[in-house]
């Protein structure tokens, strides 16, 4: 842990703009003098005190509520004073400036939460979930962030670490004896513990991937020939007319992006220019952007005409799609069929819809969730970030390597140590200072 900061920080904790209430937050060691300068005295601990906020001449800047939380029972673990006044930008700036004049300095982004982490009020995963809760765009993402803030993710990681420690203790004890003197019961216990640990880690990794999907969303690209209904499908999924729809092929010239959510899962849907050979310079520029977008997708929806099925041109498009990106065939214009539908190879996942009438859209939504990897969680997912997934994957790799060298006790023990180190990085047990700076710099000022 870094040494505790001695200076006092202050910032506006509420969002920019006008509001009924605005909050200035101050944190530091010993706020008596600052409180006396702006309130006349230090308020009673953990009691809402209605008072005047005064300037250096003793004139009233604003009237509101002061809340004082003495250390260590505060968000940061330091003395914290919150001034709740009227939420006008000018009033908030005057109040903040008064705090700065009394010796505080302007807080850096995320500095309040960073101090909470450094003072053991939150671990690193919980600290990150504060920002995730603020940034959540869906109710499911907000619930998952709150589960992480309450410590569910951290508790799961610590439980895995505890299991690892027990296994390491067993292995270290076995190292003290010659191989021929190691009891068969200990070997069986070692193997069983490793198997259970690998299974639990795999389950945790799966849940973390769900949380990462809730946080980041998935990028879904709608591709296909011109005039198959890509823009109509985008409008149907988004519930609004975000793209122009025309019978003229090549109407869409650029990538159109729209954020939607399905059962609380955020998806970034992208409508692209129709893929074909063209002599139109502008259309070709749009087609080039389509190819670039396809390589950044998490899922590709290849839209086809339900009456035609997969044509020769569609075969060319399929062959040109990135091989490592999942794709789903969507047969549009099902409402125009006269009872005869074109055949699609059985090994290709597909769904028939009508973007015009809405037929099959609910089935498409479910297939979208399945294709991006969303699985309904009975207990709910906890919010996770890309760095958490990297740490869990690294721990999993070390456990797999441990299983491969299990007969070599020294190598086995080292792989277990590395797996524990990877897991501890999630909660901040072993975290370099430069990573802390990167994490907290992404927070808003006031948190």
C-alpha positions as CSV (number, residue, x, y, z in Angstrom):
1,X,0.0,0.0,0.0
2,X,1.1,3.6,-0.7
3,X,1.5,6.0,2.2
4,X,-1.5,7.9,3.2
5,X,-1.8,11.4,1.7
6,X,-1.5,14.3,4.1
7,X,-3.2,17.0,2.0
8,X,-6.8,17.8,1.8
9,X,-8.7,17.4,-1.5
10,X,-12.0,18.9,-2.6
11,X,-14.3,18.6,-5.7
12,X,-17.8,18.9,-6.9
13,X,-19.3,15.4,-6.5
14,X,-22.5,16.0,-8.5
15,X,-22.8,16.1,-12.3
16,X,-22.1,19.3,-14.3
17,X,-25.0,21.6,-15.1
18,X,-28.0,22.8,-13.1
19,X,-29.7,20.8,-10.4
20,X,-31.9,21.1,-7.3
21,X,-29.0,20.0,-5.1
22,X,-25.2,20.1,-5.6
23,X,-22.5,18.5,-3.4
24,X,-19.0,19.6,-2.7
25,X,-16.9,16.8,-1.1
26,X,-13.8,17.4,1.0
27,X,-11.5,14.7,2.3
28,X,-8.3,14.9,4.5
29,X,-6.8,14.6,7.9
30,X,-8.3,17.1,10.3
31,X,-10.9,19.4,8.7
32,X,-11.6,21.5,11.8
33,X,-10.0,24.7,10.4
34,X,-11.6,24.3,7.0
35,X,-15.0,23.6,8.5
36,X,-14.7,26.6,10.8
37,X,-13.8,28.8,7.9
38,X,-16.8,27.9,5.8
39,X,-19.4,26.8,8.4
40,X,-18.2,28.6,11.6
41,X,-17.6,25.3,13.4
42,X,-17.1,21.6,12.7
43,X,-20.6,19.9,12.5
44,X,-21.6,17.0,14.8
45,X,-20.4,13.7,13.4
46,X,-22.9,11.9,11.1
47,X,-25.7,14.4,11.7
48,X,-27.3,16.6,9.0
49,X,-26.6,20.2,10.0
50,X,-28.5,23.0,8.3
51,X,-26.3,26.1,8.1
52,X,-24.9,29.0,6.1
53,X,-21.9,28.5,3.9
54,X,-19.9,31.7,4.4
55,X,-17.1,33.5,2.5
56,X,-14.0,35.2,3.9
57,X,-15.9,38.4,4.7
58,X,-18.6,36.4,6.6
59,X,-21.2,36.9,3.9
60,X,-23.4,33.9,3.0
61,X,-22.5,32.1,-0.2
62,X,-25.3,29.6,0.1
63,X,-27.4,27.7,2.6
64,X,-27.6,24.0,2.8
65,X,-26.8,20.8,4.8
66,X,-23.3,19.9,6.1
67,X,-22.4,16.3,6.8
68,X,-19.2,15.3,8.7
69,X,-17.8,11.8,8.7
70,X,-14.8,11.4,11.0
71,X,-12.0,9.0,10.1
72,X,-11.9,6.0,9.8
73,X,-15.7,5.7,9.4
74,X,-16.0,7.4,6.0
75,X,-15.9,6.6,2.3
76,X,-12.2,7.4,2.0
77,X,-11.1,6.4,5.5
78,X,-10.2,10.0,6.2
79,X,-12.2,12.9,7.7
80,X,-14.9,13.7,5.1
81,X,-17.1,16.8,4.9
82,X,-19.9,17.0,2.4
83,X,-21.6,20.4,1.7
84,X,-25.0,20.0,0.1
85,X,-26.2,23.3,-1.4
86,X,-28.2,24.5,-4.4
87,X,-27.1,22.9,-7.6
88,X,-26.4,25.9,-9.8
89,X,-23.0,25.9,-11.5
90,X,-22.0,29.4,-10.2
91,X,-23.0,28.5,-6.6
92,X,-21.0,25.2,-6.8
93,X,-18.0,26.9,-8.2
94,X,-18.0,29.6,-5.5
95,X,-18.4,26.9,-2.8
96,X,-15.5,24.9,-4.2
97,X,-13.3,27.9,-4.6
98,X,-13.9,28.8,-0.9
99,X,-12.7,25.3,0.0
100,X,-9.6,25.8,-2.1
101,X,-8.9,29.2,-0.5
102,X,-9.0,27.5,2.9
103,X,-6.2,25.1,2.0
104,X,-7.7,22.2,0.1
105,X,-6.5,21.4,-3.4
106,X,-8.7,20.2,-6.3
107,X,-9.0,16.5,-6.4
108,X,-7.7,14.5,-9.3
109,X,-10.1,12.1,-11.2
110,X,-11.0,9.1,-9.0
111,X,-8.8,10.4,-6.1
112,X,-11.6,9.9,-3.5
113,X,-12.0,6.3,-4.5
114,X,-8.3,5.8,-4.7
115,X,-7.9,6.9,-1.1
116,X,-10.7,4.5,-0.1
117,X,-8.7,1.7,-1.8
118,X,-5.4,2.8,-0.2
119,X,-7.0,3.0,3.2
120,X,-8.5,-0.5,2.9
121,X,-12.1,0.7,2.7
122,X,-12.5,-1.0,-0.7
123,X,-10.4,-3.5,-2.7
124,X,-9.4,-2.8,-6.2
125,X,-12.3,-4.7,-7.8
126,X,-14.8,-2.9,-5.6
127,X,-13.2,0.5,-6.4
128,X,-13.6,-0.2,-10.1
129,X,-17.2,-1.1,-9.7
130,X,-17.9,2.4,-8.4
131,X,-17.1,3.8,-11.8
132,X,-18.9,0.9,-13.5
133,X,-22.1,1.7,-11.5
134,X,-21.9,5.3,-12.5
135,X,-21.4,4.4,-16.2
136,X,-24.0,1.6,-16.3
137,X,-26.4,2.1,-19.3
138,X,-28.8,-0.8,-18.5
139,X,-30.6,-1.9,-15.3
140,X,-28.9,-5.3,-15.5
141,X,-25.4,-3.6,-15.8
142,X,-26.2,-1.5,-12.7
143,X,-27.3,-4.5,-10.7
144,X,-24.1,-6.4,-11.7
145,X,-22.0,-3.4,-10.7
146,X,-23.7,-3.2,-7.4
147,X,-23.0,-6.9,-6.8
148,X,-19.3,-6.2,-7.4
149,X,-19.4,-3.1,-5.2
150,X,-20.9,-5.2,-2.4
151,X,-17.9,-7.5,-2.7
152,X,-19.4,-10.6,-4.4
153,X,-16.8,-10.8,-7.1
154,X,-14.0,-10.1,-4.6
155,X,-15.3,-12.8,-2.3
156,X,-15.3,-15.3,-5.1
157,X,-11.7,-14.4,-6.0
158,X,-10.6,-14.6,-2.4
159,X,-12.3,-18.0,-2.0
160,X,-10.3,-19.3,-5.0
161,X,-7.1,-17.9,-3.4
162,X,-7.9,-19.6,-0.2
163,X,-8.3,-22.9,-2.0
164,X,-5.0,-22.3,-3.8
165,X,-3.3,-21.6,-0.5
166,X,-4.6,-24.9,1.0
167,X,-3.3,-26.8,-2.0
168,X,0.1,-25.0,-1.9
169,X,0.4,-25.9,1.8
170,X,-0.2,-29.5,1.0
171,X,2.3,-29.5,-1.8
172,X,4.9,-27.7,0.3
173,X,4.5,-30.3,3.0
174,X,4.9,-33.1,0.4
175,X,8.2,-31.4,-0.8
176,X,9.7,-32.0,2.6
177,X,9.7,-35.8,2.1
178,X,11.3,-38.0,-0.5
179,X,9.0,-39.1,-3.3
180,X,8.9,-42.7,-2.1
181,X,7.7,-41.5,1.4
182,X,4.8,-39.4,0.1
183,X,1.5,-41.0,1.3
184,X,-0.9,-42.1,-1.5
185,X,-3.7,-40.3,0.4
186,X,-1.9,-37.0,0.1
187,X,-1.4,-37.6,-3.7
188,X,-5.1,-38.3,-4.1
189,X,-6.0,-35.2,-2.0
190,X,-3.7,-33.1,-4.1
191,X,-5.3,-34.3,-7.4
192,X,-8.8,-33.8,-6.0
193,X,-8.1,-30.3,-4.8
194,X,-6.6,-29.3,-8.1
195,X,-9.5,-30.7,-10.0
196,X,-12.0,-28.8,-7.8
197,X,-10.0,-25.6,-8.1
198,X,-9.9,-25.8,-11.9
199,X,-13.6,-26.4,-12.1
200,X,-14.4,-23.5,-9.8
201,X,-12.1,-21.1,-11.7
202,X,-13.7,-22.1,-15.0
203,X,-17.2,-21.3,-13.5
204,X,-15.9,-17.9,-12.2
205,X,-14.4,-17.1,-15.5
206,X,-17.7,-17.8,-17.2
207,X,-19.6,-15.5,-14.8
208,X,-17.0,-12.8,-15.3
209,X,-17.4,-13.0,-19.1
210,X,-21.1,-12.3,-18.6
211,X,-20.2,-9.3,-16.5
212,X,-17.8,-8.0,-19.1
213,X,-20.4,-8.3,-21.7
214,X,-22.8,-6.2,-19.6
215,X,-20.1,-3.6,-19.2
216,X,-18.7,-3.4,-22.7
217,X,-21.6,-4.7,-24.8
218,X,-21.2,-6.6,-28.1
219,X,-20.6,-5.2,-31.5
220,X,-23.0,-6.7,-34.1
221,X,-22.6,-5.9,-37.8
222,X,-25.4,-6.3,-40.3
223,X,-24.0,-7.2,-43.7
224,X,-25.3,-8.4,-47.0
225,X,-26.1,-7.5,-50.5
226,X,-27.8,-4.2,-51.3
227,X,-31.5,-4.0,-50.9
228,X,-32.0,-7.0,-48.6
229,X,-33.3,-4.9,-45.7
230,X,-30.3,-4.1,-43.6
231,X,-31.5,-0.6,-42.7
232,X,-35.0,-1.9,-42.1
233,X,-33.7,-4.4,-39.7
234,X,-31.6,-1.8,-37.8
235,X,-34.7,0.4,-37.5
236,X,-36.8,-2.6,-36.3
237,X,-34.3,-3.6,-33.6
238,X,-33.7,-0.1,-32.4
239,X,-37.4,0.8,-32.4
240,X,-36.9,4.1,-34.3
241,X,-36.1,5.3,-37.8
242,X,-32.3,5.7,-37.5
243,X,-31.5,4.7,-41.1
244,X,-33.0,5.7,-44.4
245,X,-34.9,3.0,-46.1
246,X,-35.3,2.9,-49.9
247,X,-35.9,0.5,-52.7
248,X,-32.9,2.0,-54.5
249,X,-29.9,-0.3,-54.0
250,X,-26.8,1.4,-52.4
251,X,-28.8,3.9,-50.3
252,X,-26.6,3.3,-47.3
253,X,-23.1,4.6,-48.0
254,X,-21.6,4.7,-44.5
255,X,-21.7,2.7,-41.3
256,X,-24.7,3.6,-39.1
257,X,-24.3,2.8,-35.4
258,X,-27.1,2.4,-32.9
259,X,-27.0,1.2,-29.3
260,X,-29.8,-1.1,-28.2
261,X,-30.4,-3.4,-25.3
262,X,-32.0,-6.8,-25.1
263,X,-33.0,-8.0,-21.7
264,X,-30.5,-5.6,-20.1
265,X,-27.6,-6.7,-22.4
266,X,-26.2,-3.7,-24.4
267,X,-25.6,-4.3,-28.1
268,X,-24.0,-2.0,-30.6
269,X,-25.8,-2.6,-33.9
270,X,-24.1,-1.4,-37.1
271,X,-25.8,-1.1,-40.5
272,X,-23.3,-1.2,-43.4
273,X,-23.2,-0.5,-47.1
274,X,-24.4,-3.3,-49.3
275,X,-21.5,-5.6,-50.5
276,X,-21.3,-5.7,-54.3
277,X,-19.1,-4.5,-57.1
278,X,-19.8,-0.9,-58.0
279,X,-18.4,1.9,-60.1
280,X,-19.6,4.6,-57.8
281,X,-16.6,6.0,-55.9
282,X,-18.6,7.0,-52.8
283,X,-20.4,3.7,-52.6
284,X,-17.0,1.9,-52.9
285,X,-15.7,4.0,-50.0
286,X,-18.7,2.8,-47.9
287,X,-18.0,-0.8,-49.0
288,X,-14.4,-0.5,-47.8
289,X,-15.6,0.8,-44.4
290,X,-17.9,-2.2,-44.2
291,X,-15.0,-4.6,-44.6
292,X,-13.1,-2.7,-41.9
293,X,-16.1,-2.8,-39.6
294,X,-16.6,-6.6,-40.1
295,X,-13.1,-7.3,-38.7
296,X,-13.9,-5.5,-35.5
297,X,-17.3,-7.2,-34.9
298,X,-18.2,-9.7,-32.2
299,X,-21.0,-11.1,-34.3
300,X,-21.9,-10.8,-38.0
301,X,-25.5,-10.9,-39.2
302,X,-25.5,-11.9,-42.8
303,X,-28.9,-10.7,-44.2
304,X,-30.4,-12.7,-47.1
305,X,-33.6,-12.7,-49.1
306,X,-35.7,-15.5,-47.7
307,X,-37.1,-16.3,-51.2
308,X,-33.7,-16.6,-52.7
309,X,-31.7,-18.2,-49.9
310,X,-27.9,-18.2,-50.4
311,X,-27.1,-16.9,-53.8
312,X,-23.7,-17.1,-55.6
313,X,-23.1,-13.5,-54.5
314,X,-23.9,-14.5,-50.9
315,X,-21.4,-17.3,-51.2
316,X,-18.7,-14.8,-52.2
317,X,-19.6,-12.6,-49.2
318,X,-19.5,-15.6,-46.9
319,X,-16.1,-16.6,-48.1
320,X,-14.8,-13.1,-47.5
321,X,-16.0,-12.8,-43.9
322,X,-13.4,-13.1,-41.1
323,X,-13.2,-16.8,-40.3
324,X,-12.7,-16.2,-36.5
325,X,-15.9,-14.1,-36.0
326,X,-19.2,-15.9,-35.4
327,X,-22.0,-15.3,-38.0
328,X,-25.7,-15.7,-38.0
329,X,-27.8,-16.0,-41.3
330,X,-30.9,-13.9,-41.2
331,X,-33.4,-14.6,-44.0
332,X,-35.5,-11.4,-44.4
333,X,-38.7,-10.6,-46.2
334,X,-40.4,-13.8,-44.9
335,X,-43.8,-11.9,-45.2
336,X,-43.4,-11.9,-49.0
337,X,-43.0,-15.7,-49.3
338,X,-45.8,-17.5,-51.1
339,X,-45.3,-20.6,-48.9
340,X,-42.1,-21.7,-50.5
341,X,-38.8,-20.8,-48.7
342,X,-35.3,-21.2,-50.1
343,X,-33.2,-23.9,-48.5
344,X,-30.3,-23.1,-46.2
345,X,-27.6,-25.7,-45.3
346,X,-28.5,-27.4,-42.0
347,X,-25.1,-26.7,-40.5
348,X,-25.7,-22.9,-40.8
349,X,-27.5,-21.2,-37.9
350,X,-30.3,-19.1,-39.3
351,X,-33.6,-17.4,-38.5
352,X,-36.4,-16.2,-40.8
353,X,-37.8,-12.7,-40.1
354,X,-39.6,-9.9,-41.7
355,X,-38.1,-6.5,-40.8
356,X,-41.2,-4.8,-42.2
357,X,-43.8,-6.6,-40.1
358,X,-41.8,-7.7,-37.1
359,X,-42.2,-11.5,-37.8
360,X,-39.5,-13.5,-36.2
361,X,-37.8,-10.5,-34.5
362,X,-38.2,-12.0,-31.0
363,X,-36.6,-15.2,-32.1
364,X,-33.8,-13.1,-33.6
365,X,-33.3,-11.2,-30.4
366,X,-32.9,-14.5,-28.5
367,X,-30.4,-15.8,-31.1
368,X,-28.5,-12.6,-30.8
369,X,-28.0,-13.1,-27.1
370,X,-27.1,-16.7,-27.6
371,X,-24.6,-15.9,-30.3
372,X,-22.7,-13.2,-28.3
373,X,-22.4,-15.6,-25.3
374,X,-25.1,-14.3,-22.9
375,X,-26.5,-16.9,-20.5
376,X,-29.2,-16.2,-18.0
377,X,-27.7,-16.3,-14.5
378,X,-29.8,-17.4,-11.6
379,X,-27.7,-15.6,-9.1
380,X,-26.8,-12.7,-11.4
381,X,-23.5,-11.8,-13.0
382,X,-21.0,-9.6,-11.3
383,X,-19.4,-6.7,-13.2
384,X,-16.0,-7.5,-14.6
385,X,-13.4,-5.7,-16.8
386,X,-11.0,-6.9,-19.4
387,X,-8.1,-6.9,-17.0
388,X,-10.1,-9.2,-14.7
389,X,-10.6,-11.6,-17.6
390,X,-6.9,-11.5,-18.4
391,X,-6.0,-12.3,-14.8
392,X,-8.5,-15.2,-14.6
393,X,-7.3,-16.6,-17.9
394,X,-3.7,-16.3,-16.7
395,X,-4.5,-18.1,-13.5
396,X,-6.3,-20.8,-15.5
397,X,-3.3,-21.2,-17.8
398,X,-1.0,-21.6,-14.8
399,X,-3.3,-24.3,-13.3
400,X,-3.4,-26.1,-16.6
401,X,0.4,-26.0,-16.7
402,X,0.5,-27.2,-13.1
403,X,-1.5,-30.2,-14.1
404,X,1.0,-30.9,-16.8
405,X,3.9,-31.0,-14.4
406,X,2.1,-32.5,-11.4
407,X,4.8,-35.2,-11.0
408,X,7.5,-32.6,-10.6
409,X,6.6,-31.1,-7.2
410,X,8.9,-28.0,-7.4
411,X,7.5,-27.0,-10.8
412,X,4.0,-27.8,-9.7
413,X,4.4,-25.6,-6.6
414,X,5.7,-22.7,-8.7
415,X,2.8,-22.8,-11.1
416,X,0.4,-22.6,-8.2
417,X,2.3,-19.6,-6.8
418,X,1.9,-17.8,-10.2
419,X,-1.8,-18.6,-10.4
420,X,-2.3,-17.1,-6.9
421,X,-0.3,-14.0,-7.9
422,X,-2.6,-13.6,-11.0
423,X,-5.8,-13.8,-8.9
424,X,-4.4,-11.4,-6.3
425,X,-4.0,-8.7,-9.0
426,X,-7.8,-8.6,-9.3
427,X,-8.4,-7.4,-5.8
428,X,-5.2,-5.3,-5.7
429,X,-3.1,-7.5,-3.4
430,X,-0.2,-7.3,-5.8
431,X,-0.8,-4.3,-8.1
432,X,1.9,-2.0,-9.6
433,X,1.4,1.8,-9.0
434,X,1.3,2.6,-12.7
435,X,-1.7,0.3,-13.1
436,X,-3.4,2.1,-10.2
437,X,-2.8,5.4,-11.9
438,X,-4.3,4.1,-15.1
439,X,-7.4,2.7,-13.4
440,X,-8.3,5.7,-11.3
441,X,-7.5,8.3,-14.0
442,X,-10.6,7.1,-15.8
443,X,-12.9,8.0,-12.9
444,X,-14.8,11.3,-12.9
445,X,-13.7,14.1,-10.6
446,X,-15.5,14.0,-7.3
447,X,-15.3,10.2,-7.1
